[in-house]
Amino acid sequence: MTQGVLKAGSGDWLLQTAAASALGRMVIRLGKHFGFRTINVVRRPEQAEELRREGAEYVVASNAESVVDKVRAWTEGAGVKFALDAVGGAAGRAAVDSLGPDGRMLVYGTLSNEPIPLDPRVLMVGRNQSPGSGCRSGSSTRASSGCSSCSARCKG
């Protein structure tokens, strides 16, 4: 996923949900091997501490902190180039909202058993299109899953 589909390279930011899973831990190791930086989303602070002890540098516990605020701080406002989502629901939406310009997201699961709450206009015209939202020119969101691929560009 990180290399064959997303093609994450050295220095790129990749956010992943369900980071405490076996696959999540593998993605952290792949990031260290290939040089991309991982932002690892877990639910609870205990899981975050466990991943930090195992060497994960950027970890956010979504039940205690704002994923999007942490991502913006760590990436100096740029957002992530890539996201992997195994959870869906609110966690999937936080991943979408964490994407930077021309960011890409691979959705490969729905552990929450909830759909990603996403206004379809985000895929048609880009993020931040509501009045007063401060849409940045050139910003985009690209979401992809096993059955569809969408690309949108912000017209701000």
N, C-alpha and C positions, 0 to 999 in steps of 0.2 A: 504494500500500500504506500509506504513512504517513498519508495524509489520507483517502482514500476508504474504507479498511477499518478501520484502527486509530484514525484521527482524533486523532493526536498533536498536542497544542497547546503553546502557549508555556509553558515551564517544565517540561514533562513530561520524564521520563527514558525513552529508548529504547535498548535493547541490540540490537546486530546482530552476527551471526557473519559470517564471510567478508567482513569490512569492507574488505580490500584489493582486492576485486574492483571492476569498473567500477560495478556497481550499489551496492556499499557506499560508494564515493566519492560517488555521487550522493545517497545517503541523508544523508551528512555535510553536503553542500551544502544539501539540503532542511531539515535541522535548523537550520542557520544562518539560512536564509530564514524559516522558520516559527517559530523560537524554541524548538524542543525540543532537549534535550541528548542527544547520542549517546554511548553507551559502545560502543567498537568493538573487537571480538574478532578477533584474527589469530592465526596459529600461531607465527610466529617474531619475535624481538625486532627483526630488521632491517625487517620489515614495519611494526612498531609505530613505529619511528623515522621511516620514510618517511611514514606518515600524520601523525605529529606535525609534520614539516616542512611538510606541506600544510595544516596548521591544525587537525587533529583534536586536541581537548583531552584526552579520556579514551580511552586505548588500552591494551589488555592483551594480552600475548602468552601464549596459553594453554599453550604448551610450556615456559614459564619461570615463570609466575605463576598463582595461583589466581584464576580469573575471579570466583567468588562472593565471595571475600574482598575483592577490589578493588571490586566493585560495592557491597558493604555499606559499605566505607569511604567511597566517593565519594558515596553516597546517604544517608549517616549512618544506616545500618541499615534504611532504608525499602524498599530494593529498587527495581526499575524498574517503571514502569507498563506498558511495552510491550516486546516482543522480536520480532525478525525472525530466523528461522533458516533458513539455506540449507545447513547442513552435516549436521545430524543427529548420531547417535552421542553421544560424550561432550560435544561442544560444544553439542549440542541440550539435553542434560541440564543442563549448566551454565547455559544460558539459562533453562530451567524453574526451576532453583534460585535464580536471580537475581530472579525476579518478586516484586513486593511484593503486599500485599493487593489483591485484585481485579485483579491484573495479567493482561494478555492477550498471547498469543504467536501469531504467524502463522508457520507452517512452510511454506516454499515450495520446498524442495529437500533433497536427500540427497547432497551432494557426498562425504561420507565413505563412502557406500555401506553405512552401518550404521544400524540402527534406534536411536531414542532409548531408552536403557535406563530405562524408567519403570515403576514398580510401579503397576498399574491402580488401586490403592487411593488413589493421589494424586489421580486424577480423580474418584473416588467420594466421598472424605471429606476431601481436602485434604492438604497437605504435612505433614511432620514428625509423623506419627502413630505412629512407633515408640516404644517405652518410653524415657522419659528424654530425648526429643528436644526438649522445650520448645516445643511448638506454641503459637503465639499465637492468642488468640481473635480471630475475625473474619478471619483470613488466608485467602486463596483463590488458586486457580490456574485460569486459563481458557486452554485451548489450542485453537487452531483451525487447520484446514488446508482445502484445497480440497474435501475430501470429508466432513469431519465437524467438529463444533464441540462442545466439552465444557466444562462449568463445574463447579467443585467448591468447596466451602466447608469450611474447617477447623473442626472441632467442638471445638477445644481449650478 
